[in-house]
Amino acid sequence: MTAIVGERVVMRSVGAWSRALCGGVTALAIASASGCQKAGASATPSESGIVIRYEAPASPDRDNAAFLRKWKVAEEAAEAVDALVDVDRPVSLVLGSCGGEGSAYDPEADRVEICYDEVSEARELFQRAEPRHADDDVAAVMLETLFHETAHALVDVLGLRTSGREEDFADQFAALMLLRKGVSGERQLLAAAEAWRLSAVTNEDVDSGTDEHSSDSQRAVNHLCYVYGSASGRHQNLVGADDLPADRAKGCAREWSTVRASWMTALGPHLREE
Ligand SMILES: [Zn+2]
């Protein structure tokens, strides 16, 4: 048995966006429960202490695995984290078939596990709303997931003190890493927010009572708040009853500033000089 911290998926509805449930420290037998295939794995060392490994996909995941290799979001996440943080203990970033489990961080193995099937889940979520959706929205969602899970790894490996709930802190790291990219990252964070909004609609924002995350709709609004707060002059269109409520928007500049400072303070001694 191996202790897992991070996302473990509970399928809320068949084919639905379903990466959200996180049971905190949950005992799971990885090898039997995940169905991940270990054969044919290939390792790609990044410049950092983060080592990327693509496992051979189960046949339903072939297109998803090919998508992730093509878009190189794992490589981008590893390089971006390495540029900011000196990760002094090797962390594995493993992409594989998870048999319905969800992406997660395994602190016993210092391993981030990203599930191929979340590519098609994100795609279905967007396609239900807009049949001619763009691949880059799906890639954006996967990049947000990669940063979220890597945040759990940083908290564990570097012994970071979290600000508030770790799940919210991890979402905030994803926002930080995307917004550091500038306009392209803003667009990606907005795509991730849209995925959370669509998930809330599709899944009626079911609250299991055991989920340590904020609800999907809260996660959507939080991301909108961070985008708006980081550059409010460019995002007045986000403010509205169906998106970012006006009352919340008023405090987003301060909120984003606090979020950013919390992460930078936590990372303090581990930050690379820029
Ligand atoms: Zn998490």
Residues whose N, C-alpha, C, O or C-beta is under 5 A from the ligand:
A	BS01	ZN	G6 E7 E167 A170
